[in-house]
Amino acid sequence: MRILKTLLLFLLFLVTSCTRKESHPYTFYYWKTHLKLDKEEKRALDQATVPYLYTRFFDVDKVNGKFQPVAVITKNKSFQSDKQIVPTVFITNQTFLGISTEEIRFLAESIHLLVKKKAEDYQLKTNNEIQIDCDWTAGTRNDYFEFLKELKKISGKEVTCTLRLHQVKDKTQTGIPPVNKVYLMCYSTSSPLEESDKNSILDVNILKSYLSKMEDYPIRKVEVALPIYSWGIITNHLGKHKLINALSDRDLENPNFKKTADHQAEVLKDGFYFGSYLNKGFKIKVEEISEEQLEKVTSFLQKKIPHFNIIYYQLDSKFVLDRKF
């Protein structure tokens, strides 16, 4: 009897150990041009268990052959937090096309100085990291990697970068960035502008196929970026698509819309909806992220990546309201 009890206890322990959900510290990306926190955003940020907020400072693009900062941040006095700010800079892939060694050095110096100036201007409490977000390709990898090394040397900061799904799957072609930590972007699994019945923000099966060999990725320090945003895909009579940010299924509950399927509706009357003029016959498809999707991705990644933090994209009252983290 004692042996039977011991065996039962062991089996119970084994089952609970295998099914127990691992807890991951989390925080957010902040991706608005004007730094401002409303009540819901501040509440969500205060409850976040990672002491950082990953804040986009500006984008960089190449316009007429010259590097240009785009949509540089401004700040409202409501943007107050105990979190340390991690400056994040998005750089277009075309910025690195045909770039020279001197231009790489100039770009790194310019980005360092602008990040420093914005942090000082707005008295932002930054940590010792700069994160670079770039969808680099096989054709730009060498120059982009050289830029990352140059930025680290010039800034004296820890330079980290984002990692997209295709850059994991095709790592032989796209290369391994010269950083100690990457942020795996677990969204944008397909294009929202293609006809598809899949959720273009996050399809778990597509993500799994891209990350089937994630455990073999040579950079061991990996944080995970998960989506909480939503949008509506509008299709006109010609089959052309456009996106309207932050739509939800609740927005489809309108007497001027006819529901045609789950998450889909057709416009019955011309008019302004969600800040855009939509004609009768236009179709609306809403893409949101469920708790079930996030749990499936997290459970899958726990088998691939040891002990990761989660950074939710993005901090916005429309996306954090009523969501459990």
ZAMARGU-4260 file (C-alpha; in steps of 0.2 Angstrom, whole numbers, plus 5000, padded with zeros to 4 digits):
<rodrens>
0) 5000/5000/5000 | 5014/5012/5005 | 5023/5008/4988 | 5006/5012/4979 | 5004/5028/4987
5) 5022/5033/4983 | 5020/5029/4965 | 5003/5039/4964 | 5012/5054/4972 | 5026/5053/4960
10) 5014/5051/4945 | 5004/5066/4951 | 5020/5077/4953 | 5026/5071/4936 | 5009/5077/4928
15) 5009/5094/4937 | 5027/5097/4933 | 5024/5094/4914 | 5008/5104/4913 | 5013/5119/4925
20) 5014/5135/4915 | 5031/5143/4916 | 5030/5161/4922 | 5039/5174/4911 | 5043/5192/4916
25) 5036/5204/4904 | 5035/5222/4898 | 5030/5232/4883 | 5036/5240/4867 | 5031/5258/4866
30) 5029/5263/4847 | 5020/5280/4846 | 5029/5296/4840 | 5022/5306/4854 | 5027/5299/4871
35) 5011/5300/4882 | 5003/5288/4894 | 4984/5287/4898 | 4977/5279/4914 | 4976/5261/4906
40) 4993/5262/4899 | 5001/5268/4915 | 4992/5255/4925 | 4998/5241/4913 | 5016/5247/4913
45) 5016/5249/4932 | 5011/5230/4933 | 5024/5224/4921 | 5037/5213/4929 | 5052/5218/4919
50) 5060/5235/4924 | 5062/5241/4906 | 5051/5250/4892 | 5057/5247/4875 | 5053/5264/4867
55) 5055/5268/4849 | 5065/5285/4847 | 5064/5287/4828 | 5066/5278/4811 | 5080/5280/4799
60) 5078/5279/4780 | 5088/5284/4765 | 5079/5298/4755 | 5087/5304/4739 | 5103/5295/4744
65) 5104/5303/4761 | 5101/5296/4778 | 5085/5304/4786 | 5078/5302/4804 | 5059/5300/4802
70) 5046/5303/4815 | 5057/5308/4829 | 5049/5307/4846 | 5041/5321/4856 | 5036/5320/4874
75) 5021/5324/4885 | 5023/5327/4903 | 5011/5312/4907 | 5025/5301/4901 | 5032/5296/4918
80) 5037/5279/4924 | 5049/5270/4935 | 5054/5259/4921 | 5071/5262/4912 | 5070/5266/4894
85) 5078/5256/4881 | 5080/5267/4866 | 5074/5257/4850 | 5078/5263/4832 | 5070/5256/4817
90) 5081/5256/4801 | 5074/5252/4784 | 5083/5238/4774 | 5086/5250/4760 | 5097/5261/4771
95) 5111/5248/4769 | 5110/5246/4750 | 5126/5252/4742 | 5132/5259/4759 | 5151/5263/4760
100) 5162/5260/4775 | 5163/5279/4779 | 5144/5280/4778 | 5142/5266/4790 | 5153/5275/4803
105) 5143/5292/4799 | 5126/5283/4802 | 5132/5275/4818 | 5138/5291/4825 | 5122/5301/4819
110) 5111/5288/4827 | 5121/5288/4844 | 5120/5307/4845 | 5102/5308/4841 | 5097/5295/4854
115) 5108/5304/4867 | 5100/5321/4863 | 5082/5314/4864 | 5086/5306/4880 | 5094/5322/4887
120) 5080/5333/4880 | 5066/5324/4888 | 5076/5318/4904 | 5073/5300/4900 | 5081/5287/4912
125) 5089/5275/4899 | 5098/5259/4903 | 5114/5254/4895 | 5106/5246/4879 | 5102/5252/4861
130) 5090/5241/4851 | 5091/5241/4833 | 5076/5235/4823 | 5080/5231/4804 | 5073/5218/4792
135) 5090/5214/4785 | 5092/5202/4771 | 5106/5192/4763 | 5111/5206/4752 | 5113/5219/4766
140) 5119/5207/4780 | 5137/5212/4780 | 5135/5230/4780 | 5121/5229/4793 | 5132/5218/4805
145) 5147/5231/4802 | 5135/5245/4807 | 5130/5235/4823 | 5148/5233/4828 | 5152/5252/4824
150) 5137/5258/4834 | 5143/5248/4849 | 5161/5255/4848 | 5155/5273/4846 | 5141/5272/4859
155) 5149/5261/4872 | 5132/5253/4875 | 5126/5236/4873 | 5119/5235/4855 | 5105/5222/4853
160) 5094/5219/4838 | 5077/5211/4833 | 5076/5194/4824 | 5063/5190/4812 | 5056/5173/4808
165) 5063/5171/4791 | 5080/5177/4798 | 5080/5161/4810 | 5074/5149/4796 | 5086/5156/4783
170) 5101/5159/4795 | 5113/5152/4783 | 5109/5165/4770 | 5104/5180/4782 | 5119/5177/4794
175) 5120/5179/4813 | 5121/5196/4819 | 5136/5201/4830 | 5126/5204/4846 | 5125/5195/4863
180) 5106/5196/4863 | 5092/5196/4851 | 5073/5199/4852 | 5063/5186/4842 | 5048/5195/4834
185) 5034/5182/4835 | 5022/5191/4823 | 5019/5196/4805 | 5018/5178/4800 | 5011/5183/4783
190) 5006/5198/4773 | 4989/5206/4777 | 4987/5212/4760 | 4986/5195/4752 | 4969/5185/4751
195) 4970/5172/4765 | 4959/5164/4778 | 4974/5164/4790 | 4977/5178/4803 | 4992/5188/4796
200) 4997/5195/4813 | 5000/5177/4820 | 4997/5160/4813 | 5004/5148/4826 | 5007/5134/4813
205) 5016/5145/4802 | 5027/5152/4816 | 5031/5134/4822 | 5037/5130/4804 | 5049/5145/4804
210) 5055/5141/4821 | 5056/5122/4820 | 5075/5123/4823 | 5076/5138/4835 | 5085/5128/4848
215) 5100/5127/4836 | 5101/5146/4834 | 5119/5151/4840 | 5114/5166/4850 | 5108/5159/4866
220) 5101/5175/4874 | 5084/5177/4866 | 5070/5188/4872 | 5052/5185/4864 | 5041/5199/4857
225) 5023/5194/4856 | 5009/5203/4848 | 4994/5211/4857 | 4989/5223/4843 | 4974/5221/4831
230) 4969/5229/4814 | 4955/5228/4801 | 4959/5224/4783 | 4948/5233/4771 | 4945/5226/4754
235) 4937/5237/4740 | 4927/5232/4724 | 4944/5230/4715 | 4951/5218/4728 | 4963/5232/4734
240) 4967/5231/4753 | 4971/5244/4766 | 4974/5243/4785 | 4965/5252/4799 | 4974/5251/4815
245) 4966/5244/4831 | 4949/5237/4825 | 4941/5224/4835 | 4926/5212/4833 | 4916/5225/4844
250) 4918/5238/4830 | 4909/5226/4818 | 4893/5228/4828 | 4886/5241/4818 | 4868/5242/4810
255) 4877/5248/4794 | 4887/5232/4793 | 4882/5214/4788 | 4891/5200/4797 | 4897/5188/4784
260) 4908/5176/4794 | 4918/5176/4810 | 4928/5192/4812 | 4921/5198/4795 | 4908/5210/4789
265) 4902/5219/4773 | 4897/5238/4773 | 4879/5241/4769 | 4879/5260/4768 | 4892/5272/4762
270) 4900/5283/4776 | 4914/5287/4787 | 4919/5273/4798 | 4935/5272/4809 | 4941/5288/4801
275) 4940/5282/4783 | 4927/5283/4770 | 4920/5266/4766 | 4908/5262/4752 | 4894/5250/4751
280) 4900/5233/4747 | 4918/5235/4755 | 4923/5220/4766 | 4931/5221/4783 | 4941/5207/4791
285) 4947/5210/4809 | 4962/5201/4815 | 4965/5200/4834 | 4976/5190/4845 | 4968/5178/4858
290) 4975/5172/4874 | 4975/5155/4867 | 4986/5160/4853 | 4999/5168/4865 | 4998/5153/4876
295) 5002/5141/4862 | 5016/5151/4856 | 5024/5153/4873 | 5022/5134/4877 | 5030/5130/4860
300) 5045/5142/4863 | 5048/5135/4881 | 5054/5119/4873 | 5066/5129/4862 | 5072/5144/4872
305) 5077/5143/4890 | 5071/5157/4902 | 5065/5171/4891 | 5057/5188/4895 | 5041/5193/4885
310) 5040/5210/4877 | 5022/5214/4871 | 5019/5224/4856 | 5013/5236/4859 | 5008/5247/4874
315) 4992/5255/4870 | 4976/5257/4880 | 4966/5249/4865 | 4977/5233/4867 | 4980/5232/4885
320) 4962/5235/4891 | 4954/5219/4898 | 4969/5208/4894 | 4978/5197/4907 | 4997/5197/4907
</rodrens>
